[in-house]
Amino acid sequence: MTGRWALAPTETGGALLAPLDASGVPSAPVLTEPDLVAAVRSRPEVTRWVWRSTPEIYPRLLTAGVPVDRCYDVEAAESLLLAHEGRLGEPRSAAAAHARLHNAPVPPDPPPRSAEPGSQSALFEPRPGSQLPFTDLIQVYADQLRRHDATAHPGRMRLLTAAESAGMLVAAELNRSGLPWRADVHREVLQELLGERYAGGGEPRRLAELADEVSDAFGRRVRPDLPADVVKAFAQTGVKVKSTRRWELEELDHPAVAPLIEYKKLYRIWTAHGWSWLQDWVRDGRFRPEYQPGGTVSGRWTTNGGGALQIPKVIRRAVVADEGWCLVVADADQMEPRVLAAISRDPGLMEVAGHAGDLYTALSDRAFHGDREHAKLALLGAIYGQTSGDGLKNLAALRRRFPLAVAYVDEAAKAGEEGRLVRTWLGRTSPPAAGHEEDGEAGIPQDAEAEAESLAPGGGFTPGYASTNARARGRFTRNFVVQGSAADWALLLLAALRRSIAAAGLRAELVFFQHDEVIVHCPREEAEAVVDAIRAAGDTAGRTVFGETPVRFSFTTAVVKRYSEAK
């Protein structure tokens, strides 16, 4: 019997199983088997496993060498459906979904679990209160199928849930494989940047020297790690600053600026990826972060500790492929502008995005008299909502040339200002009262922060959206429809890539993902095949999410020994 099967673990390590029909109802009696791994291994014909939570089951299967092709994660689906129904923030557990189905008191979600640094096992420890009787789980699944059918675009919503579930599989596989990490190289980099460590855990030598330089420049003792102390010190010298952000400091003519900026850069490395981080997070030559698919409202991933999505370039020197292996690093080219072209269906912008080369150059040739920088600022301004200075003039030029693209994000902004639900192309939904994302990622993406900071003094881009006023929400939703649709595309990219690698029988393994970048660790002789697989996966994801359009989702790829060599 093939198709979809529901699966749940028992307390003794066994499994409850049942084949399901198209409506989610068991098509045969529930089976009880003594070993969960054996139950899955003996059924390779199953096309999709339906279970409560991927972190509860899949790491156990991976440890036993039993990967699965597809799954349906009930709790991931519940989060998406609640948001689509305008109820984001309500408990998302399967138990809560069952209670809502029967108009019973809804239990709160279990508290978030802290990740154990470098651990694999913590991923699949059941959370207290998270279990649900097997027949109740099946009822929830069947109801979710009906709720998918009730959406405005059922096919898209079903695809989104399948993509999110695939992302859950990939996250567990990334944790299992781990990112190759040379602890000895990491220590060498820290020694080079920070100098010797002092006894007692205080600041290393170079930070202490820079702190002294900052204090000497002010003529008194100043704590450069305390922004309030720095702002006060500047004020006492007659210099008014609002913050210690780099762009604001760089505008000042003061002897404290250079050592202060250097201190801030090295301090972040010391606290976020220093010796303590190395001891906590790297085990047996691997860094194993616990990824959280859909960790933000926009669908972007987060991690449960470890700082995997903010690895400084200098620290990437420690990410070294195994002997005889290499890293294939692929970075999607101008992903969000290409996504805007696809979702807006603007003929002109789709034509521009149909080129695999630099999109901004192609855009400048058509609308900005060959000025690439103005073309780039105009397009990013449309996506992120820059509405002042040159940004407004550039946006006007963009609107004349690509009216449908600008109208698409303008309408999203208007909907957000009016408190309406705003959705990505597949149906991921921003709640009506969303004002910010807890990790700030729904604002300027990590790789655009430098541009954001350079524009912020003029009232342009603002990283994060902590304000809940109407205009701030409009800026949020303007970006959400693009960034969220890009996150949906990335999920399909990962799903297509992992299936392609498995189908080809390659030894290659996905080891890292962040927003628009993937890293595959593979034997050197497989590198060319992996590069081809990544490009094919991008094309497949584009067609699957957005249909047949002229838009191409191209990649800049590098085959390297060290991650730092890729950029």
ZAMARGU-4260 file (C-alpha; in steps of 0.2 Angstrom, whole numbers, plus 5000, padded with zeros to 4 digits):
<rodrens>
0) 5000/5000/5000 | 5008/5016/4994 | 5004/5035/4996 | 5004/5044/5012 | 5006/5036/5029
5) 5003/5043/5046 | 5017/5039/5059 | 5019/5042/5077 | 5032/5036/5090 | 5027/5026/5105
10) 5035/5028/5122 | 5044/5011/5120 | 5053/5016/5104 | 5040/5008/5093 | 5028/5016/5080
15) 5010/5018/5076 | 5006/5018/5058 | 4991/5020/5046 | 4989/5022/5027 | 4978/5037/5023
20) 4966/5041/5009 | 4965/5057/4999 | 4954/5065/5013 | 4966/5061/5027 | 4956/5046/5034
25) 4964/5029/5037 | 4961/5017/5023 | 4966/5002/5034 | 4967/4998/5053 | 4981/5006/5063
30) 4996/4996/5065 | 5008/4995/5080 | 5026/4990/5077 | 5040/4987/5090 | 5053/4998/5081
35) 5050/5015/5073 | 5066/5014/5062 | 5062/4997/5056 | 5044/5002/5052 | 5050/5016/5041
40) 5064/5006/5033 | 5053/4992/5028 | 5041/5004/5018 | 5052/5012/5005 | 5036/5014/4994
45) 5028/5027/5005 | 5028/5043/4996 | 5025/5055/5011 | 5026/5052/5029 | 5013/5062/5040
50) 5019/5066/5057 | 5017/5078/5071 | 5034/5086/5071 | 5050/5082/5061 | 5062/5086/5075
55) 5053/5073/5085 | 5056/5059/5073 | 5068/5062/5059 | 5084/5064/5068 | 5081/5047/5075
60) 5079/5040/5057 | 5095/5049/5051 | 5105/5042/5065 | 5100/5025/5059 | 5104/5029/5041
65) 5086/5030/5035 | 5082/5046/5026 | 5065/5050/5019 | 5060/5059/5003 | 5045/5068/5009
70) 5035/5072/5024 | 5020/5082/5030 | 5024/5091/5047 | 5007/5094/5055 | 5014/5107/5067
75) 5023/5117/5053 | 5007/5116/5043 | 4997/5123/5058 | 5008/5138/5060 | 5005/5142/5041
80) 4987/5139/5042 | 4984/5149/5058 | 4993/5164/5050 | 4983/5162/5034 | 4967/5163/5044
85) 4973/5179/5053 | 4977/5170/5069 | 4996/5169/5070 | 5002/5169/5088 | 4989/5156/5094
90) 4996/5139/5100 | 5002/5129/5085 | 5004/5112/5093 | 4995/5097/5086 | 4986/5096/5103
95) 4980/5114/5102 | 4974/5111/5084 | 4964/5096/5090 | 4957/5106/5105 | 4951/5120/5092
100) 4944/5107/5081 | 4933/5101/5095 | 4929/5118/5104 | 4939/5112/5119 | 4951/5123/5130
105) 4967/5126/5120 | 4983/5121/5129 | 4997/5133/5127 | 5012/5128/5117 | 5027/5120/5127
110) 5040/5133/5131 | 5054/5134/5118 | 5069/5123/5122 | 5087/5129/5122 | 5099/5121/5111
115) 5113/5111/5118 | 5129/5118/5109 | 5136/5106/5096 | 5123/5093/5100 | 5113/5082/5089
120) 5102/5073/5101 | 5093/5088/5108 | 5084/5089/5092 | 5073/5074/5095 | 5069/5075/5113
125) 5050/5076/5115 | 5044/5091/5123 | 5033/5090/5139 | 5015/5091/5134 | 5018/5089/5115
130) 5011/5072/5113 | 4994/5068/5106 | 4984/5052/5103 | 4987/5045/5086 | 4969/5045/5081
135) 4968/5063/5086 | 4983/5067/5076 | 4975/5060/5061 | 4959/5070/5064 | 4970/5086/5064
140) 4978/5081/5048 | 4962/5078/5039 | 4955/5095/5046 | 4971/5103/5039 | 4968/5096/5022
145) 4950/5104/5022 | 4957/5121/5028 | 4970/5121/5014 | 4955/5118/5002 | 4946/5133/5009
150) 4960/5145/5005 | 4960/5157/4990 | 4973/5147/4981 | 4973/5129/4988 | 4986/5123/4976
155) 4998/5136/4981 | 4995/5134/5000 | 4997/5115/4998 | 5014/5118/4990 | 5019/5130/5003
160) 5015/5117/5017 | 5025/5104/5007 | 5040/5116/5005 | 5040/5120/5023 | 5039/5102/5028
165) 5054/5099/5016 | 5063/5113/5025 | 5061/5104/5041 | 5069/5088/5033 | 5083/5098/5027
170) 5086/5107/5044 | 5088/5090/5052 | 5100/5084/5039 | 5110/5100/5040 | 5112/5097/5059
175) 5116/5079/5056 | 5130/5082/5043 | 5137/5098/5051 | 5148/5111/5043 | 5166/5106/5042
180) 5176/5116/5055 | 5194/5117/5059 | 5196/5121/5077 | 5215/5124/5075 | 5213/5136/5061
185) 5199/5145/5071 | 5211/5147/5086 | 5225/5154/5074 | 5213/5167/5067 | 5208/5172/5085
190) 5226/5174/5090 | 5230/5184/5075 | 5215/5196/5077 | 5213/5197/5096 | 5230/5193/5103
195) 5233/5183/5119 | 5220/5179/5132 | 5222/5185/5149 | 5219/5175/5165 | 5201/5176/5172
200) 5192/5178/5156 | 5194/5196/5153 | 5196/5205/5136 | 5210/5199/5126 | 5226/5209/5123
205) 5221/5218/5107 | 5204/5223/5114 | 5212/5230/5129 | 5224/5240/5119 | 5210/5248/5108
210) 5200/5252/5124 | 5215/5261/5130 | 5217/5271/5114 | 5198/5276/5115 | 5200/5282/5133
215) 5216/5291/5128 | 5207/5300/5114 | 5193/5306/5126 | 5205/5310/5140 | 5196/5299/5153
220) 5192/5281/5155 | 5178/5275/5143 | 5170/5258/5141 | 5169/5256/5122 | 5158/5241/5125
225) 5145/5252/5133 | 5136/5263/5119 | 5129/5275/5133 | 5146/5278/5140 | 5153/5282/5122
230) 5138/5293/5118 | 5141/5302/5134 | 5160/5304/5131 | 5157/5312/5114 | 5144/5324/5122
235) 5157/5329/5134 | 5169/5334/5120 | 5155/5344/5111 | 5151/5331/5099 | 5132/5325/5098
240) 5129/5307/5092 | 5113/5297/5093 | 5121/5280/5093 | 5137/5271/5090 | 5132/5264/5073
245) 5147/5263/5061 | 5139/5275/5048 | 5136/5288/5061 | 5154/5287/5069 | 5162/5287/5052
250) 5155/5305/5049 | 5164/5312/5064 | 5181/5320/5065 | 5187/5313/5081 | 5203/5303/5086
255) 5192/5291/5096 | 5183/5285/5080 | 5196/5274/5072 | 5200/5263/5087 | 5182/5263/5092
260) 5176/5256/5076 | 5190/5243/5076 | 5185/5239/5094 | 5167/5236/5090 | 5172/5224/5075
265) 5184/5214/5086 | 5172/5214/5101 | 5158/5206/5091 | 5170/5192/5085 | 5176/5189/5102
270) 5159/5188/5110 | 5150/5179/5096 | 5163/5168/5088 | 5177/5168/5101 | 5186/5154/5111
275) 5170/5151/5121 | 5160/5149/5106 | 5173/5137/5098 | 5173/5126/5114 | 5154/5126/5115
280) 5149/5123/5097 | 5162/5113/5087 | 5163/5094/5090 | 5173/5082/5080 | 5177/5094/5067
285) 5159/5100/5064 | 5148/5114/5068 | 5130/5109/5070 | 5118/5123/5072 | 5100/5119/5076
290) 5091/5128/5061 | 5073/5134/5064 | 5064/5134/5047 | 5051/5148/5046 | 5059/5155/5062
295) 5053/5173/5056 | 5036/5179/5050 | 5043/5181/5033 | 5048/5163/5032 | 5067/5166/5034
300) 5076/5153/5044 | 5084/5157/5061 | 5095/5146/5072 | 5093/5141/5090 | 5109/5148/5096
305) 5126/5147/5088 | 5126/5162/5077 | 5126/5151/5061 | 5118/5165/5050 | 5131/5178/5055
310) 5148/5170/5053 | 5160/5184/5050 | 5171/5182/5034 | 5187/5182/5043 | 5180/5167/5054
315) 5175/5158/5038 | 5193/5154/5036 | 5190/5140/5048 | 5177/5132/5037 | 5188/5119/5028
320) 5183/5104/5017 | 5189/5087/5022 | 5204/5080/5014 | 5200/5076/4996 | 5184/5085/4997
325) 5178/5103/4993 | 5165/5116/4996 | 5153/5121/4983 | 5147/5138/4988 | 5132/5145/4978
330) 5125/5162/4981 | 5108/5167/4972 | 5111/5182/4961 | 5100/5197/4966 | 5087/5185/4972
335) 5074/5197/4979 | 5073/5208/4963 | 5071/5193/4952 | 5057/5187/4964 | 5048/5204/4962
340) 5049/5202/4944 | 5041/5185/4945 | 5027/5189/4957 | 5022/5206/4949 | 5022/5199/4932
345) 5029/5215/4925 | 5034/5211/4907 | 5049/5224/4907 | 5056/5218/4924 | 5054/5200/4919
350) 5064/5203/4903 | 5078/5211/4914 | 5077/5196/4926 | 5078/5184/4912 | 5097/5187/4910
355) 5108/5177/4920 | 5121/5191/4922 | 5121/5206/4933 | 5103/5211/4935 | 5107/5229/4940
360) 5118/5232/4925 | 5104/5226/4914 | 5091/5237/4923 | 5102/5252/4921 | 5104/5250/4902
365) 5085/5250/4901 | 5080/5264/4913 | 5094/5273/4921 | 5106/5278/4906 | 5118/5265/4911
370) 5120/5271/4929 | 5121/5254/4939 | 5121/5262/4956 | 5105/5272/4953 | 5097/5257/4946
375) 5101/5247/4961 | 5096/5260/4973 | 5079/5262/4964 | 5075/5244/4965 | 5080/5241/4983
380) 5071/5257/4987 | 5055/5250/4980 | 5057/5233/4989 | 5063/5241/5006 | 5053/5257/5005
385) 5065/5272/5003 | 5054/5287/5001 | 5065/5302/5003 | 5080/5310/4994 | 5087/5302/4978
390) 5077/5287/4983 | 5061/5295/4978 | 5068/5302/4962 | 5075/5285/4957 | 5058/5276/4962
395) 5049/5288/4951 | 5060/5283/4936 | 5057/5265/4941 | 5038/5267/4941 | 5038/5274/4924
400) 5048/5260/4917 | 5041/5245/4927 | 5024/5251/4933 | 5017/5233/4938 | 5032/5229/4949
405) 5031/5246/4959 | 5012/5244/4960 | 5014/5227/4967 | 5024/5232/4982 | 5014/5249/4983
410) 4998/5239/4986 | 5007/5228/4999 | 5012/5243/5008 | 4995/5250/5007 | 4987/5234/5013
415) 4999/5234/5028 | 4995/5252/5033 | 4977/5248/5032 | 4979/5233/5044 | 4975/5220/5031
420) 4982/5203/5029 | 4997/5202/5016 | 5003/5186/5008 | 5017/5179/4999 | 5015/5171/4982
425) 5012/5154/4989 | 5001/5161/5004 | 5013/5164/5019 | 5004/5177/5028 | 5010/5192/5038
430) 4998/5196/5053 | 4988/5212/5053 | 4996/5218/5068 | 5014/5213/5064 | 5026/5227/5068
435) 5043/5218/5068 | 5051/5202/5068 | 5060/5196/5084 | 5077/5194/5076 | 5074/5209/5064
440) 5076/5199/5048 | 5060/5205/5040 | 5068/5221/5038 | 5085/5223/5028 | 5092/5206/5025
445) 5109/5202/5032 | 5118/5205/5016 | 5111/5222/5013 | 5114/5229/5030 | 5129/5239/5024
450) 5118/5248/5010 | 5105/5251/5023 | 5117/5259/5035 | 5124/5270/5022 | 5107/5276/5017
455) 5099/5278/5035 | 5106/5295/5039 | 5095/5302/5025 | 5079/5294/5031 | 5080/5279/5020
460) 5081/5261/5025 | 5079/5256/5043 | 5085/5239/5048 | 5071/5230/5058 | 5053/5237/5061
465) 5051/5239/5079 | 5037/5252/5077 | 5019/5247/5076 | 5013/5263/5067 | 5004/5262/5051
470) 5018/5268/5040 | 5031/5256/5048 | 5019/5242/5045 | 5017/5247/5027 | 5036/5247/5025
475) 5036/5229/5033 | 5023/5222/5021 | 5031/5230/5006 | 5046/5220/5009 | 5037/5205/5016
480) 5029/5200/4999 | 5046/5200/4991 | 5057/5193/5005 | 5043/5180/5010 | 5041/5174/4992
485) 5060/5173/4991 | 5060/5162/5006 | 5047/5151/4999 | 5057/5149/4983 | 5073/5145/4993
490) 5063/5131/5002 | 5059/5123/4985 | 5077/5125/4980 | 5083/5115/4995 | 5070/5102/4991
495) 5075/5100/4973 | 5093/5100/4977 | 5093/5087/4991 | 5082/5076/4979 | 5094/5078/4965
500) 5109/5074/4975 | 5101/5058/4982 | 5094/5053/4964 | 5112/5054/4957 | 5119/5044/4970
505) 5132/5057/4975 | 5141/5057/4991 | 5139/5076/4992 | 5129/5083/5007 | 5121/5099/5010
510) 5130/5107/5025 | 5124/5125/5026 | 5110/5137/5021 | 5106/5155/5024 | 5093/5165/5015
515) 5101/5165/4997 | 5116/5154/5000 | 5119/5136/5001 | 5135/5126/5004 | 5138/5108/4998
520) 5152/5097/5004 | 5157/5085/4992 | 5172/5075/4985 | 5182/5085/4972 | 5177/5074/4958
525) 5158/5077/4961 | 5160/5097/4961 | 5155/5099/4943 | 5139/5088/4945 | 5135/5098/4961
530) 5136/5115/4952 | 5125/5108/4939 | 5113/5102/4952 | 5112/5118/4961 | 5108/5128/4945
535) 5095/5115/4939 | 5087/5116/4957 | 5085/5135/4955 | 5077/5133/4939 | 5065/5120/4945
540) 5061/5130/4961 | 5057/5145/4950 | 5045/5135/4939 | 5037/5126/4953 | 5033/5142/4964
545) 5030/5155/4950 | 5025/5145/4935 | 5033/5147/4918 | 5040/5165/4917 | 5055/5173/4908
550) 5064/5175/4925 | 5080/5166/4928 | 5086/5162/4945 | 5105/5161/4942 | 5119/5158/4955
555) 5137/5163/4958 | 5146/5147/4962 | 5163/5144/4969 | 5172/5128/4971 | 5184/5131/4986
560) 5194/5122/5000 | 5189/5136/5012 | 5173/5145/5014 | 5182/5162/5015 | 5189/5159/4997
565) 5171/5160/4990 | 5169/5179/4992
</rodrens>
